[in-house]
Amino acid sequence: MKAQLLTTISFFTYQLSISQTEKLLHGKVISNNMPLNKVEVINKTAKTITTTNTLGEFSIVARAEDSLIFFAKDYLFARLKITAKEMGTNNLIVNMIPKAEELNEVIISNITSKQIFLTKEDIKEIKLNSHKSKEGLKIQGFNEVKGSPLDIDFIRLGKEVYNLFKKEEEPKKETAAINFRKLIAATCTEDFFVKDLKLNLEEKELFLQFCDADPKSKTVTEHPNLLATIDFLYAKNEEFKKLK
């Protein structure tokens, strides 16, 4: 009985001494039974680090309860908790698992694209044929493939080009006039023209045309300011009255 007690005490004393004592551990890092070189072996607890050699071997000082981390590019990191068992051995084997391969961007090379260039003549023809059916629209150098997901809707394209040219062909003065009218409508009430400017309703339209003809109206439109707009209208009203 005493012998068993002494044996038990000796065993725990041995385990305790091992757990409290640092030891130079030796081991090997492998993957698919092949040694891994330049694997970083990190003792996270003791803040020490070493690297495996070409044979995958390493040596590092550790004690029980220390955490070892094994890190290598293209491999999942491994973690090993040091216990009394590891402290009692001198040949640790650590197996690392390769990371799953990540596919790079896939490029489909069997689909070719063709650049489309429109000349002035092509654009004119589009404008002239914009009212016709799709079958009637033909532009030299373009072959339509029915059912292809890359079909070009020339009718829609023609309308967009036509609208674009139509907007560009509109006189800038007319565009400015619309903006000027919107500014006046948002700024001045009917009472302003009648009570302040002393204009009757029949004179209002003529007066606005008179104001719009002045280049200064563009400045008022481009830089809207209530005081500047009112001053402009008062000044033009004085000129307008002199023309009567």
C-alpha positions as CSV (number, residue, x, y, z in Angstrom):
1,M,0.0,0.0,0.0
2,K,2.8,2.4,0.9
3,A,4.6,1.3,-2.2
4,Q,1.6,2.2,-4.4
5,L,1.3,5.6,-2.6
6,L,4.9,6.4,-3.1
7,T,4.6,5.4,-6.8
8,T,1.6,7.7,-7.3
9,I,3.3,10.6,-5.5
10,S,6.4,10.1,-7.6
11,F,4.4,10.1,-10.8
12,F,2.6,13.3,-10.0
13,T,5.8,14.9,-8.9
14,Y,7.4,13.9,-12.2
15,Q,4.5,15.3,-14.2
16,L,4.6,18.5,-12.2
17,S,8.3,18.9,-12.7
18,I,7.9,18.4,-16.4
19,S,5.0,20.9,-16.7
20,Q,7.0,23.5,-15.0
21,T,10.3,22.9,-16.9
22,E,11.1,24.3,-20.3
23,K,12.3,21.8,-22.8
24,L,13.8,21.9,-26.3
25,L,11.3,20.1,-28.3
26,H,12.2,18.5,-31.7
27,G,9.8,17.7,-34.5
28,K,9.0,17.5,-38.1
29,V,6.4,19.2,-40.3
30,I,5.0,17.2,-43.3
31,S,2.2,17.3,-45.9
32,N,1.2,14.3,-47.8
33,N,4.2,12.5,-46.3
34,M,6.5,15.2,-47.8
35,P,8.7,17.4,-45.5
36,L,7.9,21.1,-45.6
37,N,10.7,23.7,-45.7
38,K,10.5,27.2,-44.3
39,V,7.5,26.6,-42.1
40,E,7.2,29.2,-39.3
41,V,6.9,27.5,-35.9
42,I,5.6,30.0,-33.4
43,N,5.4,29.5,-29.7
44,K,2.5,31.8,-29.1
45,T,2.8,31.6,-25.3
46,A,6.5,32.2,-25.0
47,K,6.6,34.6,-28.0
48,T,9.4,32.7,-29.7
49,I,9.7,31.6,-33.3
50,T,11.8,29.3,-35.5
51,T,11.7,27.8,-39.0
52,T,11.8,24.3,-40.4
53,N,14.8,23.2,-42.5
54,T,14.8,21.5,-45.9
55,L,13.9,18.2,-44.1
56,G,11.0,19.8,-42.4
57,E,12.7,19.5,-39.0
58,F,12.5,22.1,-36.2
59,S,13.5,22.7,-32.6
60,I,11.9,25.1,-30.2
61,V,11.9,25.6,-26.5
62,A,8.5,25.0,-24.9
63,R,6.8,23.9,-21.7
64,A,3.4,22.2,-21.0
65,E,0.4,24.3,-21.8
66,D,2.2,26.3,-24.4
67,S,0.5,26.8,-27.8
68,L,2.5,26.2,-31.0
69,I,1.3,27.5,-34.3
70,F,2.6,26.3,-37.6
71,F,2.3,28.7,-40.6
72,A,3.2,28.3,-44.2
73,K,2.1,29.9,-47.4
74,D,-0.5,27.9,-49.4
75,Y,-1.3,25.7,-46.3
76,L,-3.9,25.9,-43.6
77,F,-2.2,26.9,-40.3
78,A,-1.9,24.1,-37.7
79,R,-2.1,24.5,-33.9
80,L,-0.6,22.2,-31.3
81,K,-1.3,22.4,-27.6
82,I,1.7,21.1,-25.6
83,T,0.8,18.6,-23.0
84,A,2.8,16.3,-20.7
85,K,2.7,13.8,-23.5
86,E,4.4,16.1,-26.0
87,M,6.9,17.0,-23.3
88,G,7.8,13.4,-22.9
89,T,8.5,12.7,-26.6
90,N,11.3,14.0,-28.7
91,N,9.9,13.6,-32.1
92,L,6.8,15.6,-32.8
93,I,5.1,15.0,-36.2
94,V,2.9,17.8,-37.5
95,N,0.8,17.3,-40.6
96,M,-0.3,20.4,-42.6
97,I,-3.2,20.5,-45.1
98,P,-2.8,22.4,-48.4
99,K,-5.3,25.2,-49.0
100,A,-7.9,24.6,-51.7
101,E,-6.8,26.0,-55.0
102,E,-8.5,29.3,-55.9
103,L,-9.3,29.7,-59.6
104,N,-8.1,32.9,-61.1
105,E,-10.5,34.9,-63.3
106,V,-11.9,32.8,-66.1
107,I,-11.6,34.4,-69.5
108,I,-13.8,33.0,-72.3
109,S,-11.7,33.3,-75.5
110,N,-14.1,31.7,-78.0
111,I,-16.3,34.8,-78.1
112,T,-15.0,37.5,-80.3
113,S,-16.3,41.1,-80.6
114,K,-16.2,43.5,-83.4
115,Q,-15.8,47.2,-83.0
116,I,-18.4,49.2,-84.8
117,F,-17.6,52.6,-86.3
118,L,-20.2,54.9,-87.7
119,T,-19.3,57.5,-90.3
120,K,-21.3,60.7,-90.9
121,E,-22.9,59.0,-93.9
122,D,-24.0,56.1,-91.7
123,I,-25.5,58.4,-89.2
124,K,-27.4,60.3,-91.9
125,E,-28.7,57.0,-93.2
126,I,-29.8,56.0,-89.7
127,K,-31.7,59.3,-89.3
128,L,-33.4,58.9,-92.7
129,N,-34.4,55.3,-92.1
130,S,-35.3,55.7,-88.4
131,H,-39.0,55.5,-89.3
132,K,-38.7,52.3,-91.3
133,S,-38.9,48.8,-90.1
134,K,-35.9,46.9,-88.8
135,E,-35.8,44.8,-92.0
136,G,-35.6,47.9,-94.1
137,L,-32.7,49.4,-92.3
138,K,-29.4,48.5,-94.0
139,I,-26.0,50.0,-93.4
140,Q,-23.0,48.9,-95.4
141,G,-20.5,46.8,-93.4
142,F,-23.0,45.5,-90.8
143,N,-24.6,42.1,-91.0
144,E,-27.3,41.3,-88.6
145,V,-27.4,37.8,-87.1
146,K,-30.9,36.9,-86.0
147,G,-31.2,35.2,-82.7
148,S,-27.8,36.4,-81.5
149,P,-27.6,37.8,-78.0
150,L,-25.4,40.5,-79.4
151,D,-28.0,41.9,-81.9
152,I,-27.9,45.6,-82.3
153,D,-31.2,47.4,-82.4
154,F,-30.4,49.9,-85.1
155,I,-33.9,51.4,-84.9
156,R,-33.4,52.4,-81.3
157,L,-29.8,53.5,-82.0
158,G,-31.1,55.5,-84.9
159,K,-33.7,57.3,-82.8
160,E,-31.2,58.0,-80.1
161,V,-28.7,59.5,-82.6
162,Y,-31.5,61.4,-84.3
163,N,-32.7,62.8,-80.9
164,L,-29.1,63.7,-80.1
165,F,-28.6,65.6,-83.3
166,K,-32.0,67.2,-83.0
167,K,-31.1,68.6,-79.6
168,E,-27.7,69.8,-80.9
169,E,-29.5,71.5,-83.8
170,E,-31.9,73.4,-81.6
171,P,-31.0,77.1,-81.3
172,K,-29.3,77.9,-78.0
173,K,-31.5,81.0,-77.7
174,E,-34.6,78.9,-77.6
175,T,-33.2,76.7,-74.9
176,A,-32.1,79.7,-72.9
177,A,-35.6,81.2,-73.4
178,I,-37.2,78.1,-71.8
179,N,-34.9,78.3,-68.9
180,F,-35.5,82.0,-68.5
181,R,-39.3,81.5,-68.5
182,K,-39.1,78.7,-65.9
183,L,-37.0,81.0,-63.7
184,I,-39.5,83.8,-64.0
185,A,-42.4,81.5,-63.4
186,A,-40.8,80.2,-60.2
187,T,-39.8,83.7,-59.0
188,C,-42.6,86.1,-59.9
189,T,-46.3,85.9,-59.4
190,E,-49.0,87.5,-61.7
191,D,-49.4,90.2,-59.1
192,F,-45.8,91.3,-59.5
193,F,-46.3,92.0,-63.2
194,V,-49.6,93.8,-62.6
195,K,-49.1,95.7,-59.3
196,D,-45.3,96.2,-59.3
197,L,-44.4,96.5,-63.0
198,K,-47.7,98.0,-63.9
199,L,-48.2,95.7,-66.9
200,N,-51.5,94.3,-68.0
201,L,-51.8,90.7,-68.9
202,E,-51.6,91.4,-72.6
203,E,-48.3,93.1,-72.3
204,K,-46.7,90.4,-70.1
205,E,-45.9,88.0,-73.0
206,L,-44.4,90.8,-75.1
207,F,-42.4,92.1,-72.1
208,L,-40.9,88.6,-71.4
209,Q,-39.9,88.3,-75.0
210,F,-38.3,91.7,-74.7
211,C,-36.4,90.6,-71.6
212,D,-35.3,87.3,-73.2
213,A,-33.8,89.2,-76.2
214,D,-31.3,90.9,-73.8
215,P,-28.1,88.9,-73.5
216,K,-28.1,89.8,-69.8
217,S,-31.1,87.3,-69.4
218,K,-28.6,84.5,-69.9
219,T,-26.5,85.7,-67.0
220,V,-29.6,85.9,-64.8
221,T,-30.5,82.4,-65.9
222,E,-27.1,80.9,-65.4
223,H,-26.6,82.5,-62.0
224,P,-30.2,82.6,-60.5
225,N,-30.5,85.1,-57.7
226,L,-33.8,86.6,-56.5
227,L,-32.5,90.2,-56.0
228,A,-30.6,90.1,-59.3
229,T,-33.7,88.8,-61.2
230,I,-36.0,91.5,-59.7
231,D,-33.5,94.2,-60.5
232,F,-33.2,93.0,-64.1
233,L,-37.0,93.0,-64.6
234,Y,-37.3,96.5,-63.1
235,A,-34.6,97.8,-65.4
236,K,-36.1,96.1,-68.5
237,N,-39.5,97.5,-67.5
238,E,-38.2,101.0,-67.7
239,E,-36.8,100.3,-71.1
240,F,-40.0,98.6,-72.2
241,K,-42.1,101.6,-71.2
242,K,-40.0,103.9,-73.3
243,L,-40.7,101.8,-76.4
244,K,-44.5,102.4,-76.1
